[in-house]
Amino acid sequence: MSKQRPQKKTSPASATGSGSDANNVKKQSKSGEIKPTEMKDILNSLREPWIQKRSAVITMTVVSVALMALVAWNIIKGSGNWGQGLLWGFIFGGSVWLVFFGMTWFHSLFNKNKK
């Protein structure tokens, strides 16, 4: 049998009327109306970056090096050809960066006047 992680107990919402964001969302969804200014705030918050660019570059470096090592190791272990293993390792590690910079360029095409 697997052990399950204990769930956090949450306190019930306060009855003072101050309410939390979750209560406001429930009230809005019941009435079915979202004001245009609120919708604009929601859309603007979704357009903001989730993480800092420095953190993204560090994560990309770790992922690309790990993928490069994994691919190279599997090819070298399977065929014994170090040249081919390193080549394909660099190709797969570089493809991670290609996708990253390609998507950055693609998004820059549509966000020219939003800075």
C-alpha positions in Angstrom: 0.0 0.0 0.0 1.3 3.4 -0.8 1.3 6.2 1.7 -0.7 9.3 1.0 0.4 12.7 1.8 -1.8 14.3 4.5 -4.0 17.1 3.2 -3.8 20.6 4.6 -6.9 21.6 6.5 -8.2 25.0 5.6 -10.2 27.3 7.8 -13.7 28.3 6.7 -14.1 31.7 5.2 -14.7 34.5 7.6 -18.2 35.8 8.2 -17.1 39.4 8.7 -17.8 40.3 5.0 -14.2 41.1 4.1 -14.0 37.9 2.1 -11.2 36.5 0.1 -10.5 36.4 -3.6 -12.0 32.9 -3.8 -15.3 34.2 -2.4 -15.3 37.1 -4.9 -14.8 34.7 -7.8 -17.7 32.5 -6.5 -19.9 35.5 -6.3 -19.0 36.6 -9.9 -19.5 33.2 -11.3 -22.9 32.9 -9.7 -24.1 36.2 -11.2 -22.4 35.4 -14.5 -21.1 38.9 -14.9 -17.5 40.1 -15.0 -17.0 43.8 -15.4 -14.9 44.9 -18.4 -12.3 46.5 -16.1 -11.9 43.3 -14.1 -11.6 41.3 -17.4 -8.8 43.7 -18.5 -7.0 43.2 -15.2 -7.3 39.5 -15.5 -5.9 39.5 -19.1 -3.1 41.9 -18.1 -2.1 39.6 -15.3 -2.0 36.6 -17.7 0.3 38.4 -20.0 3.0 39.0 -17.4 5.9 36.6 -17.2 5.6 33.7 -14.8 9.3 33.5 -13.9 12.2 35.9 -14.3 14.4 35.6 -17.4 17.5 34.7 -15.4 15.6 31.8 -13.7 14.4 30.6 -17.1 18.0 30.7 -18.6 19.3 28.7 -15.6 16.5 26.1 -16.0 17.1 25.9 -19.7 20.8 25.3 -19.2 20.2 22.5 -16.7 17.6 20.8 -18.9 19.6 21.1 -22.1 22.8 19.7 -20.4 20.8 16.9 -18.8 19.2 16.0 -22.2 22.5 16.2 -24.0 24.2 13.9 -21.4 21.3 11.4 -21.5 21.2 11.2 -25.3 25.0 10.9 -25.6 25.2 8.3 -22.8 22.5 6.1 -24.4 24.1 6.2 -27.9 27.6 5.6 -26.6 26.3 2.7 -24.4 24.3 1.2 -27.3 26.8 1.5 -30.1 30.1 2.4 -28.6 30.6 5.2 -31.0 31.7 8.3 -29.1 31.6 10.6 -32.0 28.0 9.8 -32.9 27.0 9.9 -29.3 28.4 13.4 -28.7 27.0 14.7 -32.0 23.5 13.6 -31.2 23.9 14.9 -27.6 24.8 18.3 -28.9 22.0 18.3 -31.4 19.4 17.5 -28.8 20.8 19.9 -26.3 20.9 22.6 -28.9 17.3 21.9 -30.0 16.1 23.0 -26.5 17.8 26.4 -27.0 16.5 26.6 -30.6 12.9 26.2 -29.4 13.5 28.7 -26.6 14.9 31.4 -28.9 12.4 30.6 -31.6 9.5 31.1 -29.3 11.0 34.3 -27.9 11.4 35.7 -31.5 7.8 34.5 -32.3 6.3 36.4 -29.3 8.4 39.5 -30.1 6.6 39.7 -33.5 3.3 40.3 -31.7 4.4 42.3 -28.7 6.2 45.2 -30.5 4.1 48.0 -29.2 3.4 46.7 -25.7 6.6 47.8 -24.1 
